[in-house]
Amino acid sequence: MRTTVDIDRHLLKRLRDEAHQKGLSFKAVVNRTLRRGLEPAPSSAQPYECPTFRMGAPLRPIDKGLALADALEDEETTRKLAQRE
């Protein structure tokens, strides 16, 4: 089927370069590229899992965020006051 498509200049150059390098027609490279882009991702790909590490028990309860922030701020204020003396 024939159609008109506006292709960005840099993409057009890449398509033409690939056609030239592989000895294929421009049409074949465009069709192959479109096919690859429209195919669903392979289901054999493993989902990414981020490694986790045990860090030991927390030094303070972390279930109450504002209380933890207050305690940390109080400690920092105390440390700064101690440095002045």
C-alpha positions as CSV (number, residue, x, y, z in Angstrom):
1,M,0.0,0.0,0.0
2,R,1.3,3.4,-0.8
3,T,1.0,6.3,1.6
4,T,2.7,9.6,2.4
5,V,4.4,10.0,5.8
6,D,6.5,12.9,7.0
7,I,9.6,11.4,8.7
8,D,12.0,13.6,10.8
9,R,15.3,14.3,9.0
10,H,17.5,12.5,11.5
11,L,15.2,9.4,11.4
12,L,15.2,9.4,7.6
13,K,19.0,9.4,7.6
14,R,19.2,6.5,10.0
15,L,16.7,4.5,8.0
16,R,18.6,5.2,4.7
17,D,22.0,4.4,6.4
18,E,20.7,1.1,7.7
19,A,19.2,0.2,4.3
20,H,22.6,1.0,2.7
21,Q,24.6,-1.0,5.3
22,K,22.4,-4.1,5.1
23,G,21.9,-4.0,1.4
24,L,18.1,-3.8,1.8
25,S,15.6,-1.5,0.1
26,F,14.4,1.5,2.0
27,K,10.9,0.1,2.0
28,A,12.0,-3.2,3.6
29,V,13.9,-1.3,6.4
30,V,10.9,0.9,7.1
31,N,8.5,-2.1,7.2
32,R,10.8,-4.1,9.4
33,T,11.3,-1.2,11.8
34,L,7.5,-0.5,12.0
35,R,6.8,-4.3,12.6
36,R,9.4,-4.4,15.4
37,G,7.9,-1.2,17.0
38,L,4.4,-2.6,16.9
39,E,5.1,-6.0,18.3
40,P,4.3,-6.6,22.0
41,A,7.3,-6.8,24.3
42,P,8.5,-10.4,24.8
43,S,6.9,-12.0,27.8
44,S,10.1,-13.9,28.6
45,A,11.7,-10.7,29.9
46,Q,12.3,-11.0,33.7
47,P,10.8,-8.2,35.8
48,Y,13.5,-6.1,37.4
49,E,14.0,-6.8,41.1
50,C,15.8,-4.3,43.3
51,P,18.0,-6.0,45.9
52,T,17.1,-5.4,49.5
53,F,19.3,-5.5,52.5
54,R,18.6,-5.9,56.2
55,M,19.7,-2.8,58.1
56,G,18.9,-3.9,61.6
57,A,16.4,-2.4,64.0
58,P,15.7,1.3,63.7
59,L,17.2,3.5,66.4
60,R,13.9,5.4,66.8
61,P,10.3,4.4,65.9
62,I,9.8,5.3,62.3
63,D,6.0,4.8,62.1
64,K,5.3,8.4,63.2
65,G,7.1,10.6,60.7
66,L,6.4,14.0,62.3
67,A,7.6,12.8,65.7
68,L,10.8,11.4,64.1
69,A,11.4,14.7,62.3
70,D,10.9,16.7,65.5
71,A,13.3,14.4,67.4
72,L,16.0,14.7,64.7
73,E,15.5,18.5,64.6
74,D,15.8,18.7,68.4
75,E,19.1,16.7,68.2
76,E,20.5,19.0,65.5
77,T,19.6,22.1,67.5
78,T,21.2,20.6,70.6
79,R,24.4,19.7,68.6
80,K,24.7,23.2,67.2
81,L,24.2,24.8,70.6
82,A,26.9,22.5,72.1
83,Q,29.3,23.6,69.4
84,R,28.9,27.3,70.4
85,E,30.2,26.7,73.9
